[in-house]
């Protein structure tokens, strides 16, 4: 089980990304627009840098929904390999057959 602080920190980041998404996309569009002059683009970059760092989508870490584990994450099931194996062995995941011999 992952530390609760790490899980909560990631949840906070997800909330901030949703909150600042439209502002961030508008500012990035202005900053990357080649038709505008340099001063407007630079001003957009400055405003973009004033936004909270955790409002950037790349700072979100994929974590297991069951245990909060950050590594060996499968996107389709949204859980780690360990949780997937345990739940698959118990027969709780439809369509998953754990092989054993």
BAKOLTI-231733 format. One record per atom (N, C-alpha, C): atom name; residue number from 1; residue in one letter; x, y, z. Coordinates in Angstrom, 2 decimals. Layout:
<pts>
  a   k r       X       Y       Z
 CA NUM a       X       Y       Z
...
</pts>
This chain:
<pts>
  a   k r       X       Y       Z
  N   1 x    0.84   -1.18    0.00
 CA   1 x    0.00    0.00    0.00
  C   1 x    0.89    1.25    0.00
  N   2 x    0.56    2.16   -0.86
 CA   2 x    1.33    3.40   -0.96
  C   2 x    0.99    4.33    0.20
  N   3 x    1.86    5.30    0.44
 CA   3 x    1.60    6.28    1.49
  C   3 x    0.36    7.09    1.13
  N   4 x   -0.44    7.36    2.13
 CA   4 x   -1.67    8.12    1.89
  C   4 x   -1.37    9.53    1.40
  N   5 x   -0.25   10.10    1.85
 CA   5 x    0.09   11.45    1.42
  C   5 x    0.38   11.49   -0.09
  N   6 x    1.02   10.44   -0.62
 CA   6 x    1.31   10.39   -2.05
  C   6 x    0.03   10.26   -2.86
  N   7 x   -0.89    9.45   -2.38
 CA   7 x   -2.16    9.26   -3.08
  C   7 x   -2.95   10.56   -3.07
  N   8 x   -3.01   11.23   -1.92
 CA   8 x   -3.76   12.48   -1.81
  C   8 x   -3.11   13.59   -2.63
  N   9 x   -1.78   13.61   -2.69
 CA   9 x   -1.07   14.60   -3.48
  C   9 x   -1.43   14.45   -4.96
  N  10 x   -1.52   13.20   -5.42
 CA  10 x   -1.88   12.93   -6.80
  C  10 x   -3.33   13.33   -7.08
  N  11 x   -4.22   13.09   -6.13
 CA  11 x   -5.62   13.49   -6.29
  C  11 x   -5.73   15.01   -6.38
  N  12 x   -4.93   15.70   -5.59
 CA  12 x   -4.92   17.17   -5.62
  C  12 x   -4.43   17.67   -6.98
  N  13 x   -3.42   17.01   -7.53
 CA  13 x   -2.92   17.37   -8.85
  C  13 x   -3.98   17.18   -9.92
  N  14 x   -4.73   16.08   -9.84
 CA  14 x   -5.80   15.82  -10.81
  C  14 x   -6.85   16.92  -10.74
  N  15 x   -7.18   17.35   -9.52
 CA  15 x   -8.16   18.42   -9.34
  C  15 x   -7.66   19.74   -9.93
  N  16 x   -6.38   20.05   -9.71
 CA  16 x   -5.81   21.28  -10.25
  C  16 x   -5.74   21.27  -11.77
  N  17 x   -5.44   20.12  -12.35
 CA  17 x   -5.37   20.03  -13.81
  C  17 x   -6.73   20.33  -14.41
  N  18 x   -7.79   19.78  -13.82
 CA  18 x   -9.15   20.05  -14.31
  C  18 x   -9.51   21.52  -14.14
  N  19 x   -9.10   22.10  -13.03
 CA  19 x   -9.45   23.49  -12.72
  C  19 x   -8.80   24.46  -13.69
  N  20 x   -7.53   24.24  -14.04
 CA  20 x   -6.77   25.19  -14.86
  C  20 x   -6.66   24.77  -16.33
  N  21 x   -7.37   23.74  -16.75
 CA  21 x   -7.19   23.20  -18.11
  C  21 x   -7.51   24.22  -19.19
  N  22 x   -8.63   24.93  -19.07
 CA  22 x   -9.00   25.86  -20.14
  C  22 x   -8.04   27.06  -20.19
  N  23 x   -7.64   27.58  -19.03
 CA  23 x   -6.68   28.68  -18.99
  C  23 x   -5.35   28.30  -19.62
  N  24 x   -4.90   27.11  -19.25
 CA  24 x   -3.61   26.63  -19.74
  C  24 x   -3.64   26.43  -21.26
  N  25 x   -4.73   25.87  -21.80
 CA  25 x   -4.80   25.65  -23.25
  C  25 x   -4.87   26.98  -24.00
  N  26 x   -5.62   27.97  -23.45
 CA  26 x   -5.69   29.28  -24.10
  C  26 x   -4.32   29.95  -24.15
  N  27 x   -3.61   29.94  -23.02
 CA  27 x   -2.30   30.58  -22.95
  C  27 x   -1.28   29.87  -23.84
  N  28 x   -1.35   28.54  -23.90
 CA  28 x   -0.42   27.80  -24.75
  C  28 x   -0.68   28.08  -26.22
  N  29 x   -1.97   28.24  -26.58
 CA  29 x   -2.30   28.56  -27.97
  C  29 x   -1.75   29.93  -28.36
  N  30 x   -1.86   30.89  -27.46
 CA  30 x   -1.33   32.23  -27.73
  C  30 x    0.19   32.19  -27.81
  N  31 x    0.82   31.48  -26.89
 CA  31 x    2.29   31.42  -26.84
  C  31 x    2.88   30.72  -28.06
  N  32 x    2.15   29.79  -28.64
 CA  32 x    2.68   29.04  -29.79
  C  32 x    2.21   29.59  -31.13
  N  33 x    1.39   30.65  -31.13
 CA  33 x    0.87   31.23  -32.37
  C  33 x    1.96   32.07  -33.05
  N  34 x    2.40   31.63  -34.20
 CA  34 x    3.48   32.31  -34.91
  C  34 x    3.04   33.65  -35.51
  N  35 x    1.73   33.84  -35.72
 CA  35 x    1.26   35.07  -36.36
  C  35 x    1.29   36.27  -35.41
  N  36 x    1.31   36.02  -34.10
 CA  36 x    1.36   37.12  -33.12
  C  36 x    2.79   37.62  -32.98
  N  37 x    2.91   38.87  -32.47
 CA  37 x    4.26   39.40  -32.29
  C  37 x    4.90   38.81  -31.02
  N  38 x    6.17   39.03  -30.88
 CA  38 x    6.93   38.41  -29.79
  C  38 x    6.53   38.83  -28.41
  N  39 x    6.10   40.10  -28.26
 CA  39 x    5.73   40.60  -26.92
  C  39 x    4.48   39.91  -26.39
  N  40 x    3.48   39.72  -27.25
 CA  40 x    2.25   39.05  -26.82
  C  40 x    2.53   37.59  -26.46
  N  41 x    3.35   36.95  -27.27
 CA  41 x    3.69   35.55  -26.99
  C  41 x    4.48   35.43  -25.69
  N  42 x    5.39   36.36  -25.46
 CA  42 x    6.19   36.34  -24.24
  C  42 x    5.31   36.60  -23.01
  N  43 x    4.35   37.51  -23.14
 CA  43 x    3.42   37.79  -22.04
  C  43 x    2.59   36.55  -21.71
  N  44 x    2.19   35.82  -22.74
 CA  44 x    1.44   34.58  -22.51
  C  44 x    2.30   33.55  -21.80
  N  45 x    3.58   33.49  -22.18
 CA  45 x    4.50   32.55  -21.50
  C  45 x    4.67   32.92  -20.03
  N  46 x    4.74   34.22  -19.74
 CA  46 x    4.88   34.65  -18.34
  C  46 x    3.64   34.29  -17.53
  N  47 x    2.46   34.50  -18.11
 CA  47 x    1.23   34.14  -17.41
  C  47 x    1.14   32.63  -17.22
  N  48 x    1.62   31.90  -18.20
 CA  48 x    1.63   30.44  -18.11
  C  48 x    2.54   29.98  -16.98
  N  49 x    3.64   30.66  -16.80
 CA  49 x    4.56   30.28  -15.72
  C  49 x    4.04   30.67  -14.34
  N  50 x    3.08   31.58  -14.29
 CA  50 x    2.49   31.97  -13.00
  C  50 x    1.46   30.97  -12.50
  N  51 x    0.97   30.10  -13.39
 CA  51 x    0.02   29.07  -12.97
  C  51 x    0.72   28.08  -12.05
  N  52 x   -0.03   27.41  -11.17
 CA  52 x    0.60   26.42  -10.29
  C  52 x    1.27   25.30  -11.08
  N  53 x    2.40   24.85  -10.61
 CA  53 x    3.12   23.77  -11.30
  C  53 x    2.29   22.50  -11.36
  N  54 x    1.56   22.22  -10.31
 CA  54 x    0.78   20.99  -10.26
  C  54 x   -0.45   21.03  -11.15
  N  55 x   -0.69   22.14  -11.83
 CA  55 x   -1.83   22.21  -12.75
  C  55 x   -1.45   21.71  -14.13
  N  56 x   -0.23   21.26  -14.30
 CA  56 x    0.21   20.68  -15.56
  C  56 x   -0.09   19.19  -15.58
  N  57 x   -0.62   18.71  -16.69
 CA  57 x   -1.07   17.31  -16.78
  C  57 x    0.09   16.31  -16.70
  N  58 x    1.29   16.73  -17.05
 CA  58 x    2.41   15.78  -17.03
  C  58 x    2.85   15.43  -15.61
  N  59 x    2.38   16.16  -14.63
 CA  59 x    2.77   15.88  -13.24
  C  59 x    1.89   14.84  -12.58
  N  60 x    0.82   14.41  -13.26
 CA  60 x   -0.06   13.38  -12.71
  C  60 x    0.63   12.03  -12.88
  N  61 x    0.61   11.25  -11.82
 CA  61 x    1.21    9.92  -11.83
  C  61 x    0.11    8.88  -11.91
  N  62 x    0.24    7.91  -12.83
 CA  62 x   -0.73    6.82  -12.88
  C  62 x   -0.53    5.94  -11.65
  N  63 x   -1.61    5.77  -10.89
 CA  63 x   -1.54    4.96   -9.68
  C  63 x   -2.63    3.90   -9.69
  N  64 x   -2.35    2.80   -9.04
 CA  64 x   -3.30    1.69   -8.92
  C  64 x   -4.52    2.16   -8.12
  N  65 x   -5.72    1.83   -8.63
 CA  65 x   -6.96    2.20   -7.95
  C  65 x   -7.13    1.41   -6.64
  N  66 x   -6.56    0.22   -6.59
 CA  66 x   -6.73   -0.65   -5.42
  C  66 x   -5.73   -0.32   -4.33
  N  67 x   -4.44   -0.27   -4.69
 CA  67 x   -3.40   -0.13   -3.68
  C  67 x   -2.68    1.21   -3.71
  N  68 x   -2.81    1.97   -4.79
 CA  68 x   -2.10    3.24   -4.91
  C  68 x   -0.66    3.08   -5.39
  N  69 x   -0.29    1.88   -5.80
 CA  69 x    1.08    1.61   -6.24
  C  69 x    1.37    2.37   -7.53
  N  70 x    2.51    3.07   -7.62
 CA  70 x    2.78    3.89   -8.81
  C  70 x    3.45    3.14   -9.96
  N  71 x    3.96    1.96   -9.73
 CA  71 x    4.71    1.25  -10.77
  C  71 x    3.94    0.02  -11.24
  N  72 x    4.32   -0.46  -12.43
 CA  72 x    3.69   -1.63  -13.06
  C  72 x    2.19   -1.42  -13.18
  N  73 x    1.80   -0.27  -13.70
 CA  73 x    0.41    0.14  -13.85
  C  73 x   -0.11   -0.29  -15.21
  N  74 x   -1.25   -0.98  -15.25
 CA  74 x   -1.89   -1.32  -16.53
  C  74 x   -3.02   -0.34  -16.76
  N  75 x   -2.99    0.32  -17.91
 CA  75 x   -3.97    1.37  -18.18
  C  75 x   -5.37    0.82  -18.37
  N  76 x   -5.47   -0.33  -18.98
 CA  76 x   -6.79   -0.90  -19.27
  C  76 x   -7.57   -1.21  -18.00
  N  77 x   -6.91   -1.76  -17.01
 CA  77 x   -7.56   -2.14  -15.76
  C  77 x   -7.42   -1.08  -14.67
  N  78 x   -6.52   -0.13  -14.86
 CA  78 x   -6.23    0.91  -13.88
  C  78 x   -5.78    0.34  -12.54
  N  79 x   -4.95   -0.69  -12.62
 CA  79 x   -4.38   -1.25  -11.39
  C  79 x   -3.01   -1.82  -11.66
  N  80 x   -2.29   -2.08  -10.59
 CA  80 x   -0.93   -2.60  -10.73
  C  80 x   -0.96   -4.09  -11.01
  N  81 x    0.18   -4.62  -11.40
 CA  81 x    0.26   -6.04  -11.74
  C  81 x   -0.03   -6.93  -10.54
  N  82 x    0.34   -6.45   -9.35
 CA  82 x    0.14   -7.25   -8.15
  C  82 x   -1.35   -7.34   -7.80
  N  83 x   -2.04   -6.20   -7.83
 CA  83 x   -3.48   -6.19   -7.55
  C  83 x   -4.23   -6.97   -8.62
  N  84 x   -3.79   -6.84   -9.88
 CA  84 x   -4.42   -7.55  -10.97
  C  84 x   -4.29   -9.06  -10.77
  N  85 x   -3.14   -9.50  -10.36
 CA  85 x   -2.90  -10.93  -10.13
  C  85 x   -3.76  -11.46   -8.98
  N  86 x   -3.81  -10.70   -7.88
 CA  86 x   -4.60  -11.14   -6.73
  C  86 x   -6.08  -11.22   -7.05
  N  87 x   -6.61  -10.18   -7.67
 CA  87 x   -8.04  -10.18   -8.00
  C  87 x   -8.36  -11.19   -9.09
  N  88 x   -7.42  -11.41  -10.02
 CA  88 x   -7.62  -12.42  -11.05
  C  88 x   -7.63  -13.82  -10.49
  N  89 x   -6.80  -14.08   -9.50
 CA  89 x   -6.76  -15.40   -8.86
  C  89 x   -8.04  -15.67   -8.08
  N  90 x   -8.65  -14.62   -7.54
 CA  90 x   -9.90  -14.78   -6.80
  C  90 x  -11.11  -14.85   -7.72
  N  91 x  -10.89  -14.57   -9.02
 CA  91 x  -11.98  -14.63   -9.98
  C  91 x  -12.86  -13.39   -9.96
  N  92 x  -12.33  -12.27   -9.51
 CA  92 x  -13.13  -11.05   -9.40
  C  92 x  -13.07  -10.17  -10.64
  N  93 x  -12.21  -10.52  -11.60
 CA  93 x  -12.11   -9.72  -12.82
  C  93 x  -12.71  -10.54  -13.96
  N  94 x  -13.83  -10.07  -14.53
 CA  94 x  -14.48  -10.85  -15.59
  C  94 x  -13.58  -10.95  -16.84
  N  95 x  -13.53  -12.15  -17.40
 CA  95 x  -12.76  -12.36  -18.61
  C  95 x  -11.29  -12.66  -18.38
  N  96 x  -10.82  -12.57  -17.17
 CA  96 x   -9.40  -12.84  -16.88
  C  96 x   -9.26  -14.22  -16.28
  N  97 x   -8.44  -15.05  -16.92
 CA  97 x   -8.21  -16.39  -16.41
  C  97 x   -6.74  -16.49  -16.07
  N  98 x   -6.46  -16.68  -14.80
 CA  98 x   -5.07  -16.81  -14.35
  C  98 x   -4.63  -18.25  -14.57
  N  99 x   -3.53  -18.38  -15.30
 CA  99 x   -3.05  -19.73  -15.57
  C  99 x   -2.26  -20.24  -14.37
  N 100 x   -2.40  -21.52  -14.11
 CA 100 x   -1.61  -22.17  -13.06
  C 100 x   -1.41  -23.62  -13.46
  N 101 x   -0.22  -24.14  -13.22
 CA 101 x    0.06  -25.53  -13.56
  C 101 x    0.98  -26.15  -12.58
</pts>
